[in-house]
Each structure stands twice: as C-alpha cells, then as structure tokens.
Amino acid sequence: MFTVQVEKTIACAHRLFGYAGPCENLHGHNYRIVVIYKGSRLDEFGMLVDFSDVKKRFFAILDRLDHSYLNELPEFKEVSPSAENIARLIYTELSATPFELAKLDEVQVWETPTQMATYRE
C-alpha cells in the first residue's frame, strides 16, 4: 500500500458553543492540517497521485477557512467548529471528488503541536 501526505497550516478563530470551559470563549489556533491518500497501484509515472493535484483541491478548501471566524461559516451554523468537525468537513469535501488511484484515507487537524483530531471513514 502506498500513501501520499500533504499538509498546510492555517489560522482561524472559533468558539465552542455550549462548552463549559475556556474554549467557549473566542480564541484562535494555527491549525496544521494533514490529508493522507492511499492506494495499491501507481500510474504510468510511478505516482499514486500528483502532489500538485492534491494541493489544488486541498488548498481550495483551506483558503475558505484560513483567517476566518469559523462560527460564521455556513458549515458551522449548527455544528460546533471543533477540530473533529473541521476534520470531517475537509474529509467530506475532498471525498466528493475522488482521484482515480488514490482514496482519501484520513484528515488530521492539529490544534497544537501535541493535540490533534483525525477523521476517516
């Protein structure tokens, strides 16, 4: 099995509504977001998927989130913008346009260098 991983860091503000603790207050993170694709076959160029194709789709999603107040986005009107829900949102959007040989395996959202949430199906 082959895997391809791409990551990017973005800055966002959010608050966890209904949470009884400091994260209920407005605060921000420099999120490090990682996407991992997997597959068992390579194309004629010896690649599972071209990194530039992954980055194009992945970065388009992150450009909408970067430097935003996540609670104001339509995707988070009914769901708290936790790291888990951010990971699920990115996974869902990337899965909507699959690659021929590579399947999206997981999305990791790192809030700090030591804390992260993963979403996979």
Buried (B, 14 or more C-beta within 10 A) or exposed (E): EBEBBBEBEBEBBBBBEEEEEEBEEEEEBEBBBBBBBBBEEEBEEEBBBBEEBBBEBBEEBBEEBBEBBBBEBEBBEEEBBBBBBBBBBBBBBBEEEEBEBBBBBBBBBBBEEEEBBBBEE
